[in-house]
Amino acid sequence: MTLPRKPKGFMFDLDGTLILSNRQLGSYDPIPGAAHALGELDTLGIPWIALTNGSAYPARKQAPRLREIGLPVPDEKLFTPNSVAAEVIKQRELERVLVLGTQGVIDALTELGVKCLNPDDGKGLTCDGVYTAWHPECSMDHIHRACDAVLGGATFLTASDIPFFATKEGRSFGYSCAINGAIARVTGIEPEPTGKPSDHAMAFVAQKLGIDAAHVGVVGDDATAEMQMAVTGGAIGIAVTSGSTSTEEWADQPPEKRPDLVISSIGDLASACGLS
């Protein structure tokens, strides 16, 4: 595999690419070579950001935890689907959004200027948007309320509709995907993702890096989340084998999810891209 062009900036996934967490997202381990890769890009003066599909924590809480395990990720370089969702919500002029997510999700959106409605709040309150995210405590009452809102015309957004993510214990299913399935089955309306692989996310990444999407190296372990976004967005897809997809599985991907390059160690990123 050869790259179509040298990347001028990079977007990194987190789970399976830079870290492996446990299934409860309570502890992290860095993937070997991850800190080296980020440090080398900093030395070379090449911009990068991290965009996770994980929505449980605001960047101001998650980034310090990454630094504690040796990953040099500043707060201002870490983004989540909540970051993208807040921009979409503002663009759509959604006044109040029903959030099926943890308090961390609600806090992140509130800090970004979104008026959030908790599904346990008073039943008489209305909304014009529904946003699903990391929500381990989701109940049938929450799903019922979300379905009522979507059937009533509320815009249906989600952090992620990807079914699995990589953890220390193996792959774990994404709560938002499961919740989305229930709401879509009842309402007949599919959610609009704000995280990877959405066009919203690709545009967000290019804007934050300050470069055209064609020059962004999208680095990740998931064929749908990262590689499909790279292919659809005209970016450069760089796959790793440390997470949910093996070398053999990468070779079997269809064209719409096929990376431009597969590397076995994230620490080799700069040299594999011809940057060092």
N, C-alpha and C positions, 0 to 999 in steps of 0.2 A: 504494500500500500504506500502511496506517495501523496503528500498534501498538494492540493491545487494551488496554494499560495501560502506564504508565511503569515501566521497570525500576527496582528498588531496589538492584540489584547486578548484576555482570557476570562471566561466564566467557568467557575468550578462548582460542581455539585458537592454536597457534603457527605451524606450517608452512602458508604460504599466507595467513595472517591477520595475524600480527605480523612474521614473518620468512620468508625463503626461504633454505634451506640448499643445499649441494651434495648429490649423491646419496650420498656417503660420510658425510654429517653432520659433515664436518670443518671447514666454514666457514659463517658466517651473514651475511646482509645484512638490515638492517631494511627493512620495507615502509614507503614514505613515509607519514607521518602517524601511524604506530603510537606513537611516543614521545609525540607531542602528545596522542593519545587517552588514554593511560594517565595522563599528567600532569594533564590536565583533570579526569579522574575523581578523582584525588587532591585537587586543589584544591577540588572540589565536595564532598568528603567521602563519596564513593560507593564502597562496597567492591567489589573485583574480585580475581579470581584467574586464573591461566593453567593450563589442563589440556591437555596435549599427549597424543596417542596414541603419540608416540615414547617408547620405553622404554629406549633405549641408555644413558642417563646418569642418575645420581641428581640431584635438584634442586640439591644443594650444589655439583655440578660444572657443571651447565648454566646455572644462573642467573648466575654471574659472567661467563660468556661472553656472555650477553645484555646484561649491563651494559657490557661492553667495547665493544659496538657501539652503545651509546647508548640501550638500552631499560631503563627504570627498573623492573626486575623483582627484588624482594627474594627471597631464598631461600625465605622462608616463604609466598610467594604463588605458587610454581611447583609443580605436581604432575604426576605421570605415571600411567599405568595401574598401575605398580608400587605406587604409594601406595594405590590402590583395592584392588588384589589382596591386599595385606598384610592389609587389614581383612577381606576375604572369607575369606581363609585362616584367620584367627584365629576368625572367626565359625563356620566349618565345623569347627574344631578339627582341621585337617590337621597332622599331626605333622612330616612331612618331604615336601618338594616337589621333584620332578625339574624342573630349569629348563633349557629350551632357549633360551639367551640368552647374550649377552656377559657378560664379568666385571662390567661396569657394572650389568647387570640383577641379577646375583647379589648384588653389593655393596649395591644399593639395597634389595633384599628382606631381606638379612641385617641391615642397619641398622634395619629396621622390625620385626625380631623373628622373621623366618621362618627355619626351618631348611631350608637348600637343599642339594640333591644335584646335582652337576655330572654330565652324561651320560658324562663320561670317567672318573668315579670307579669304584671297584671294582664289578664286576657283581653281587656278592652282596648289595649294599645295596638295601633296599626303600623304597618311598615310597607315600603315599596321595593324592598330588596330582601333576599334571603342569601346568606353566605354560610356554607358548610366548611368545616376545617377539622382540626384534631379535637376529637370529642369522645373520649373513652366513656364518659358518663351519660351518653346520649340515651334518652328514654323514648318510649312510644309516644308519650305526650309531646315531646319535642318534635318528633317526626310529624305527628298529627298537626301541630301548629304550623310547621313549615309547609306542609301540603296545603293547608287552608290558604296560606299566604300566596303560594305559587299559583294555585287555582284561582285566586282572586286577582291575579295579574302582576304579582311581585316578580321582579327580575331574579332569576335563579343563578347565582354565582357559586363557585367552589374554589378552595385553595388548590385541590388536586383531585383528579379522577383516576390516578394511577393505583392499581390494586395492591402492589407490594413495594417494600423498600428493604434494603439490606441492613442487617443488624449482626451483633456478635453471635447471636443464637440462630442465625440463618434468616431467611426472608420472613418479614412480618407484614400483615395486611394493613392497608391504610384505612383509618376510620372514616375519613371523608368519602372515600370511594364506596364503602358499604352503606353509609347514610344516603349518599346520592342515589344508589340503586333502589332503596326503599321509596324515596320521594319520587323518582322518575317512574317507577312502576305504578304508583298511585295516580300521579298527575298526567303521565304521558309526555312530560317535558324534561328534556335532558339539561344538565347543568352546563354553564359556560365556565371553563377553567380559567383561572388567573395565573396559576403557576405553570411550570413546564408541562407539556410542550406548546403552550398557547402562543399565538402571535403577540398577545399582550406581553408575555414574559420576554420574548425575543426582542421586541421593541424597547422594553424597559432596560434590558441588558446593554444594548447598543447605545442607548441614551446615557446610561450611567458611565460607560467606558469612554464615551465621546468619540466613537468610531463607527463606521458603517458596519452593518451586520455581516457583510461579506468577509470582513477581516477579523471577526471574532472567532476564537478557538473555544468551542463548547466542549468542556471536559466532563465526562460522566460515566456511570456504570450501567445506566438503564437505556435500553434500545428505544423505548417510547418516550420517556421523559426528556432525555437530553438529545439523543441522536435524531429522533423524529423532528424535534425543534430545530436542530441544526440544518437538516435537509430542507425542511419546509421554509425556513427563514433564510436560506442561502448562505449560512455560516459554514464553519469548518468543524466537522465532527471528529473528536478525539476520544476514543473509548479506552477505559481501563478494565482490567480483569479482576480487580480486588473486591468487587461487590456482587451484584445480582446476575452478572452475565459472564460466562466463561469464554475463553479464546475460541472454542469450538462453536459456541452459540453465536458469537459475533460473526463468524464466518457464514452462518446460515441465515443471517438477517435479510429480509427483502430490501429492495432498493430504497424505499421510503424510510428505512430505519438503519441503513448501512453507514458505518463511520468511514471517514477518510483515512483514519489511522488508528491502529490498536497498539497500545503499549502495555507491557506487563508490569512496569513499575512507574508510578507517578513521579518518582524522583528523576526519571529519564526524560521528562517532558521537554525541557528546553533543548536538549541535544537532539531529541527525536524530531523536533520542529525546525531544526537547523538554526537555532538562535544562539547557540554557544559552542 
